[in-house]
Amino acid sequence: MSVLLEVDPAVSASVMNEALPSLLRHHDALRLRFTRVGNEWRQVNAARLHDVLTTVSVPHQAGSEVIQQQAAEVQSSLNLSTGPLFRAVQVTRGEGHPSHLLLVCHHLR
């Protein structure tokens, strides 16, 4: 599952780097890990927070396929057993242009 948000150019990566770990601390489900033991699934809450935000710079004239490629890479990096189940990518598009924030969460199926 993912959502792509447009972010005001005034919002810095440092603000997001502070906010996103707070989100993980508050929502236990975003830190879960699942392992199969016999016929049962076991869940464990990860003790350590992972780095949530990655920043990628692309030219402002780049098309949406660049963001779609980033989304596919992030989604394929999610792992039920080892984590993470949640990641974020800030796509910057040059000074004065809005950036985008891609939030990706494992769909747990």
Long-range contacts (C-beta under 8 A, 24 or more apart in sequence): 1-104, 1-105, 1-106, 1-107, 2-71, 2-74, 2-75, 2-102, 2-103, 2-104, 2-105, 3-102, 3-103, 4-67, 4-71, 4-100, 4-101, 4-102, 4-103, 5-100, 5-101, 5-102, 5-103, 6-98, 6-99, 6-100, 6-101, 7-90, 7-98, 7-99, 7-100, 7-101, 8-98, 9-95, 9-96, 9-97, 9-98, 9-99, 11-99, 13-53, 13-55, 13-90, 16-53, 16-88, 16-90, 16-101, 17-52, 17-53, 20-52, 20-53, 20-88, 21-49, 21-52, 23-52, 24-49, 24-52, 24-86, 25-49, 29-85, 30-85, 30-86, 30-105, 31-83, 31-85, 32-85, 33-80, 33-81, 33-82, 33-83, 33-85, 34-80, 34-81, 34-108, 35-81, 46-83, 50-83, 50-84, 52-84, 52-86, 52-87, 52-88, 53-88, 53-89, 53-90, 54-87, 54-88, 54-89, 54-90, 55-89, 55-90, 55-91, 55-92, 56-89, 56-90, 56-91, 56-92, 57-91, 57-92, 57-93, 57-94, 58-91, 58-92, 58-93, 59-93, 59-94, 60-93, 60-94, 60-97, 62-93, 66-91, 67-91, 67-100, 67-102, 70-102, 71-102, 71-104, 74-102, 74-104, 75-104, 78-104, 78-105, 78-106, 80-106, 80-108
